[in-house]
Amino acid sequence: MPSPPAFQFYADDFLAGTIDMTAEEVGAYMRLLCLQWTKGAITDRQKLSVGVSKEVAETVLSLKFVKQKDGTFVNVRLEEVRNLRENYAKKKSDAGKKGAESRWHSHTSANGKRIAEGMAKGMAEGMANDSSSVSSLHIKKKKTKGKDKDRDGMFSELWEVWPRLRRSGMADAEKAWAAAVQKADPEVILSAAREYAISEVGTGQYVKGPATWLRKGCWEDDRESWKDSNGHSEISIGRLI
């Protein structure tokens, strides 16, 4: 899936995160972010193509980017924004496909019902009670299976949007998710997780692990508590766009 042509730009975070940088460094930072968005990562050769000296480019990379095992550089926050956009687009696409399938089946079911009624009315009357019970049982099973699949998919999405700093203990997090969805609507939990992942606390070094966050019912937290008020915002702000 190709990246969208634009990414979300958090103006307040950017201003706070670049307040101590020179104008030349800020310009290089912006160009490097754009380069990463289109290329996926920045190579040693590409870092010199943003119109600044090697010294300035390396200063900005050391401040705002992380060097990967393959030697390329990425801004962690920008990749999290990319993941959020891709997950959102996939979710909308899947919802559209489900809606189309639902409309298609509703039409075919209606036609089939009229034909069946004309051909088998007499036979159906004697078996109405039994067939009704069996059909009801099958429908309930299908609904339950579908619901479980939706919940599994939602956990995968929660795992993907979770800050990489604390994205560990997947098996434990999945158990916590299974328990949490018995208490609250999975959509509510997932929506809150998305908010937490891009909050000041969620992008800082004191972010909770997913299992802990789920077990403590943090989706019900006051969102104001996700604003870092303990003096640690400067630690995380360097990684913000």
KOLVEXKE-347743 format. One record per residue: z, y, x of N, C-alpha, C in turn; residue in one letter. Coordinates in steps of 0.001 Angstrom, whole numbers, padded with zeros to 6 digits, always signed. Atoms other than C-alpha are relative to their C-alpha. Example, Ala and Ser with C-alpha at 12.3 -4.5 7.8 and 13.67 -1.06 7.14 Angstrom:
! residues 2
+000000-001190+000890+007800-004500+012300+000000+001200+000900A/-000060-001190-000820+007140-001060+013670+000730+001090-000770S/
END
This chain:
! residues 241
+000000-001195+000847+000000+000000+000000+000000+001247+000884M/+000049-001210-000825-001089+003302+001583+001095+000979-000395P/-001046-000974+000298+001517+006050+001859-000551+001103-000895S/+000435-001152+000799+001353+008849-000739-000329+001158+000940P/+000385-001105-000881-000206+012040+000642+001124+000997+000273P/-001098-000967-000160+003108+013933+000300+001341-000724-000004A/-001349+000554+000047+006801+013259+000872+000973+001085-000453F/-001005-000953+000464+009939+014848-000579+000593+000753+001188Q/-000521-000857-001069+011207+017746+001498+001298+000635-000488F/-001314-000496+000400+014929+018549+001279+000301+001277+000787Y/-000048-001286-000700+014996+022243+002145+001372+000314+000598A/-001344-000308-000504+018781+022694+002469+000351-000873+001206D/-000286+000926-001103+019113+019600+004673-000791+000382+001248D/+000841-000356-001144+016209+020698+006851+000534+001251+000704F/-000523-001236-000591+017632+024192+007369+001291-000266+000774L/-001271+000305-000663+021084+022831+008198-000213-000842+001256A/+000234+000897-001118+019683+020173+010518-000789+000608+001138G/+000813-000621-001061+017474+022574+012501+000529+001366+000426T/-000543-001337-000226+019747+025629+012692+000161+000319+001489I/-000203-000223-001432+020360+025154+016439-001261-000239+000830D/+001250+000271-000712+016726+024432+017313-000821+001271+000146M/+000894-001146-000181+014191+026900+018659-001160-000118-000982T/+001145+000018+000908+011170+027872+016581-001048-001012+000461A/+000983+000946-000537+008971+025812+018892+000418-001434-000303E/-000503+001350+000284+011184+022748+018436-000109-000334-001479E/+000112+000215+001447+011236+023174+014644-001453-000314-000370V/+001416+000247+000273+007433+023372+014569-000419-001389+000456G/+000327+001331-000514+007156+020249+016731+000614-001081-000891A/-000696+000952+000888+009688+018460+014487-000800-000226-001270Y/+000757+000119+001244+007667+019200+011365-001298-000766+000213M/+001257+000705-000287+004434+018023+012976+000239-001485+000296R/-000325+001397-000291+006079+014847+014248+000325-000774-001274L/-000286+000638+001284+007385+014089+010742-001297-000323-000740L/+001289+000206+000666+003878+014515+009328-000783-001120+000677C/+000692+001044-000758+002476+012305+012080+000568-001368-000339L/-000638+001268+000358+005012+009578+011296-000388-000425-001409Q/+000323+000333+001400+004251+009784+007570-001393-000622-000116W/+001374+000495+000090+000546+009176+008133-000251-001223+000880T/+000252+001096-000937+000734+006772+011088+001017-001141-000099K/-001035+001024+000111+003958+004884+010308+001035+000066+001108G/-000910-000159-001140+005491+005501+013756-000732+000850+001044A/+000570-000909-001008+004938+007751+016778+000012-000686+001365I/+000101+000607-001330+003689+006401+020101+000210+001065+001080T/-000156-000931-001126+004233+007948+023541-001206+000922+000121D/+001213-000808-000117+000641+009129+023517-000084+001029-001122R/+000090-000895+001154+000834+010634+020027+000987+001160+000071Q/-001015-001057-000055+003970+012639+020817-000510+001241+000735K/+000561-001125-000752+001839+014831+023097-001131+000689-000756L/+001124-000562+000754-000686+015615+020340+000430+001046-001031S/-000506-000934+001010+001518+018042+018373-000011+001450+000471V/+000190-001387-000441+000687+021127+020427+001160+000633+000730G/-001123-000551-000774+003876+021490+022468+000066-000737+001334V/-000141+000643-001300+004927+020596+025993+000685-001358-000150S/-000631+001319-000009+006069+017080+026872+001515+000135-000077K/-001453-000219-000015+009581+018426+027466+000526+000305-001396E/-000426-000361+001359+009836+019973+023989-000120-001212-000929V/+000208+001175+000845+008390+016859+022320+001102-001030+000218A/-001033+000995-000308+010869+014592+024099+001382+000459-000454E/-001282-000538+000484+013776+016899+023200+000149-000246-001499T/-000032+000188+001454+012893+016739+019505+000128-001482-000348V/-000079+001447+000251+012389+012973+019607+001412-000523+000255L/-001355+000464-000324+015797+012472+021235+001024+000471-001036S/-000927-000557+000995+017486+014657+018592-000171-000611-001388L/+000281+000304+001394+015777+013511+015420-000625-001362-000269K/+000700+001262+000187+014127+010150+016004+000720-001130+000744F/-000587+001190-000625+015120+006616+016954-001121-000793+000663V/+000999+000803-000705+013243+004581+019541+000141-001456-000411K/-000003+001389+000435+012274+001130+018288-000280-000942+001164Q/+000181+000997-001053+011945-002112+020236-001407+000034+000581K/+001377-000024-000492+008171-001691+020481-000338+001298+000741D/+000204-001238-000738+008629+001717+022115-000429+001186-000837G/+000387-001101+000879+007555+003795+019099+001251+000697-000544T/-001118-000789+000513+009733+006467+017456-000136+000177-001512F/-000003-000283+001441+010750+006906+013800+001211+000852-000357V/-001115-000731+000601+012887+009322+011834+000516-000878-001135N/-000553+000973+000939+015203+007022+009845-000041+000519-001436V/-000044-000547+001367+015596+009355+006865-001396+000007-000637R/+001352-000039+000545+011826+009712+006467-000431-001390-000462L/+000346+001361+000408+011433+005925+006336+000742-000394-001281E/-000734+000278+001231+014138+005752+003653-000679+000682-001181E/+000746-000697+001045+012219+008350+001639-001265-000780-000345V/+001207+000789+000229+009069+006253+002091+000316-001242-000846R/-000393+001199+000745+010883+003117+000849+000312+000317-001448N/-000319-000400+001368+012212+004951-002197-001272+000259-000801L/+001260-000296+000683+008711+006198-003073-000767-001280-000322R/+000749+001243+000205+007137+002763-002625+000669-000883-001056E/-000717+000798+000999+009853+000999-004660-000170+000586-001391N/+000176-000655+001294+009535+003578-007427-001406-000261-000540Y/+001385+000233+000429+005734+003198-007517-000193-001444-000453A/+000117+001419+000366+006030-000603-007612+000662-000269-001340K/-000713+000195+001254+008570-000443-010411-000816+000516-001183K/+000834-000565+001058+006307+001811-012495-001213-000887-000257K/+001160+000874+000138+003345-000491-011819+000370-001283-000738S/-000447+001226+000653+005298-003604-012808+000310+000236-001473D/-000323-000323+001394+006540-001892-015977-001283+000149-000817A/+001274-000158+000688+002958-000974-016882-000648-001337-000290G/+000582+001331+000204+001792-004568-016398+000740-000764-001094K/-000784+000686+001029+004647-005913-018517-000316+000548-001385K/+000333-000613+001280+003842-003426-021259-001349-000462-000513G/+001331+000453+000389+000178-004438-021251+000034-001445-000463A/-000107+001409+000391+001066-008130-021370+000681-000142-001357E/-000723+000053+001273+003493-007520-024221-000917+000364-001168S/+000921-000407+001069+000847-005671-026275-001055-001060-000250R/+001035+001026+000140-001735-008381-025592+000537-001212-000754W/-000583+001167+000654+000584-011223-026611+000342+000280-001464H/-000339-000327+001389+001657-009381-029768-001223-000117-000899S/+001232+000104+000785-001988-009212-030917-000406-001460-000174H/+000441+001390+000085-002816-012836-030082+000962-000819-000847T/-000982+000729+000796+000426-014074-031652-000219+000251-001477S/+000214-000334+001407-000340-012249-034883-001196-000765-000553A/+001179+000721+000455-003829-013828-035167+000282-001485-000130N/-000320+001420+000024-002539-017265-034311+000901-000349-001167G/-000925+000254+001094+000190-016958-036914-000725-000110-001334K/+000739+000043+001266-002252-016212-039742-000783-001304-000139R/+000763+001255+000048-004410-019246-038835+000924-001180-000254I/-000937+001117+000139-001411-021546-038501+000562-000086-001403A/-000560+000006+001349+000000-020479-041854-000970-000606-001002E/+000994+000523+000929-003252-021313-043618-000197-001488+000119G/+000286+001405-000244-003599-024755-042038+001214-000911-000187M/-001149+000907-000068-000042-026064-041923+001166+000404-000877A/-001094-000478+000838+001957-024439-044711+000805-001147-000599K/-000690+001112+000654+002745-027690-046485+000857-000797+000963G/-000748+000796-000979+003786-029576-043357+001203+000763+000538M/-001068-000801-000603+005912-026708-042105+001227+000095-000882A/-001143-000201+000902+008076-026499-045231+001082-001048+000216E/-000990+001064-000166+009741-029868-044622+000732+000059+001320G/-000595-000037-001342+010451-029114-040985+000503+001392+000372M/-000297-001410-000279+011311-025420-041326+001322+000192+000723A/-001325-000215-000592+014995-025671-040510+000073-000492+001436N/-000057+000566-001348+014615-027970-037505-000838+000792+000986D/+000885-000720-000920+011650-026137-036006+000523+001390+000289S/-000561-001332-000191+013387-022819-036546+001095-000020+001051S/-001100+000107-000964+016411-024012-034599-000529-000215+001406S/+000570+000292-001315+014302-025404-031747-000675+001231+000586V/+000695-001200-000468+012156-022255-031553+000990+001043+000466S/-001017-000980-000364+015246-020087-031501+000619-000324+001345S/-000588+000426-001263+016685-022146-028649-000933+000315+001164L/+000981-000270-001069+013462-021865-026602-000101+001486+000289H/+000103-001448-000175+013271-018109-027186+001187+000517+000787I/-001199-000446-000704+016861-017643-026034-000063-000377+001469K/+000100+000433-001391+016201-019676-022886-000967+000865+000768K/+000996-000835-000673+013079-017662-022076+000551+001385+000282K/-000574-001336-000190+014922-014392-022584+001012+000002+001132K/-001011+000088-001049+017773-015540-020342-000642-000099+001373T/+000687+000135-001281+015373-016610-017589-000627+001316+000419K/+000624-001285-000306+013507-013325-017809+001015+001019+000458G/-001054-000948-000355+016743-011384-017640+000504-000254+001417K/-000453+000354-001347+017849-013312-014541-000997+000454+001048D/+001028-000427-000946+014517-012590-012848+000039+001508+000202K/-000089-001454-000106+014838-008890-013644+001175+000403+000879D/-001187-000337-000784+018345-008831-012177-000193-000316+001471R/+000282+000349-001397+017199-010628-009013-000885+001049+000646D/+000894-001028-000514+014416-008092-008612+000724+001305+000243G/-000770-001230-000158+016856-005229-009095+000900-000074+001232M/-000824+000118-001215+019139-006614-006377-000856+000229+001238F/+000898-000189-001141+016175-006753-003992-000289+001480+000211S/+000272-001431-000108+015446-003115-004797+001217+000739+000540E/-001241-000626-000502+019088-002120-004255+000128-000232+001508L/-000102+000342-001420+019025-003905-000883-000964+000847+000828W/+001011-000759-000735+015849-002081+000162+000361+001484+000136E/-000303-001435-000059+017132+001408-000708+001309+000281+000743V/-001308-000235-000631+020532+000870+000931-000180+000518+001422W/+000098-000549-001363+021079+002915+004138+000024-001099+001059P/+000143+001056-001000+020049+000820+007130+001239-000163+000868R/-001206+000041-000833+023237+001699+008975+000963-001085-000460L/-000937+000985+000548+025211-000610+006646-000697-001095-000801R/+000721+001035+000738+022504-002958+005353+000222-001346+000682R/-000343+001287-000599+024247-006196+006364+000799-000812-001018S/-000732+000871+000915+025900-009193+004682-000711-000169-001325G/+000808+000084+001217+023109-009835+002186+000558-001017-001001M/-000528+001041+000891+024605-013058+000784+001254+000490-000730A/-001226-000532+000590+027971-011379+000201-000331+001092-001026D/+000405-001074+000913+026258-008357-001386-000596-000565-001277A/+000624+000606+001185+024289-010640-003714+001059-000577-000945E/-001115+000503+000830+027530-012282-004916+000676+001158-000729K/-000630-001181+000607+029039-008850-005528-000882+000563-001106A/+000946-000465+001026+025890-007846-007439+000095-000870-001253W/-000081+000920+001139+026102-010966-009655+001249+000269-000836A/-001243-000305+000722+029696-010063-010539-000090+001369-000676A/+000070-001368+000525+028910-006367-011064-000840+000081-001270A/+000889-000093+001170+026072-006948-013547+000594-000664-001237V/-000722+000528+001159+028494-008857-015752+000873+001074-000653Q/-000869-001073+000500+030485-005630-016146-000775+001227-000457K/+000742-001234+000286+027784-002973-016320-001495-000284-000054A/+001450+000093+000098+024096-002411-017043-000609+000043+001404D/+000613+000014-001340+022060-003376-013919-000795+001266+000302P/+000778-001224-000201+019827-000315-014430+000916+001159+000406E/-000964-001054-000314+022893+001955-014322+000479-000143+001444V/-000471+000255-001366+024134+000314-011115-001080+000371+001010I/+001098-000261-000931+020711+000512-009441-000289+001494+000112L/+000246-001441-000008+020212+004144-010447+001059+000716+000844S/-001083-000606-000779+023620+005053-008984-000159-000319+001488A/+000197+000386-001392+022809+003131-005789-001067+000867+000659A/+001052-000868-000543+019637+005191-005337+000581+001382+000336R/-000617-001310-000232+021669+008402-005684+000914-000041+001226E/-000944+000134-001118+024309+007154-003250-000739-000079+001326Y/+000746+000225-001236+021697+006130-000673-000526+001291+000618A/+000535-001260-000547+020382+009695-000341+001020+001139-000071I/-001059-001015+000043+023714+011494-000798+000474+000306+001414S/-000534-000373-001313+025583+013187+002061+000813-001138+000611E/-000790+001126-000497+027995+010259+002344-000920-001177+000329V/+000904+001126-000197+025198+007706+001981-000852+000105+001241G/+000826-000184-001203+023246+009221+004875+000849+000265+001241T/-000896-000224-001135+026304+009649+007092+000463-001300+000626G/-000442+001204-000701+028131+007234+009370+001149-000700-000722Q/-001108+000615+000724+030888+006528+006839-000449-000618-001316Y/+000541+000610+001210+028648+004925+004216+000595-001402-000192V/-000548+001324+000320+030083+001856+002461-001098-001056+000085K/+000930+001123+000073+028454-001565+002767-000276-000311-001460G/+000356+000254+001397+026687-002757-000413+001004-000880-000748P/-000958+000893+000662+029195-005558-001153+001267+000767-000390A/-001207-000809+000273+032184-003191-000887-000269+000987-001122T/+000365-001006+001009+030415-000525-002954-000070-000628-001392W/+000135+000677+001291+029648-003014-005735+001349-000499-000515L/-001290+000555+000440+033088-004667-005802+000955+001090-000480R/-000884-001106+000394+034833-001302-006081-000522+000780-001209K/+000551-000681+001174+032610-000276-009000-000390+001435+000280G/+000272-001378-000425+031409+002785-007103-001127+000674-000775C/+001034-000635+000823+028510+003313-009497+000618+000933-001039W/-000698-000857+000960+031139+004957-011740+000649+001212+000666E/-000630-001116-000728+032263+007415-009034-000530+001353-000478D/+000441-001378+000188+032143+011144-009568-000966+000334+001135D/+001015-000260-001028+028967+012200-007737+000455+001049+001013R/-000515-001001-000928+030882+015098-006189+000699-000657+001191E/-000707+000704-001082+032830+012526-004152-000967-000527+001052S/+001002+000451-000960+029566+011572-002436-000476+001138+000893W/+000281-001108-000902+029404+015004-000845+001044-000033+001097K/-000905+000163-001139+030910+014752+002618+000835+001260+000206D/-000894-001163-000135+033939+017059+002650+001038-000208+001098S/-000981+000314-001034+035735+015518+005634-000392+000483+001386N/+000378-000550-001292+033982+017451+008353-000962-000865+000781G/+000881+000895-000715+031531+014655+009179-001463+000294-000276H/+001376-000255+000391+028395+016219+007739-000892+000304+001196S/+000831-000334-001153+027218+017467+011131-000433-001244+000754E/+000357+001232-000688+027193+013911+012428-001251-000585-000625I/+001127+000606+000696+024736+012754+009752-001175+000940-000149S/+001056-000952+000339+022758+015931+009288-001146-000011+000997I/+001042+000057-001013+020866+015424+012522-001113-000972-000349G/+000998+000973+000382+019047+012510+010905-000694+000380-001292R/+000595-000392+001274+018135+014389+007743-001288+000772+000239L/+001275-000721-000105+014660+015769+007131+000246+001478-000206I/
END
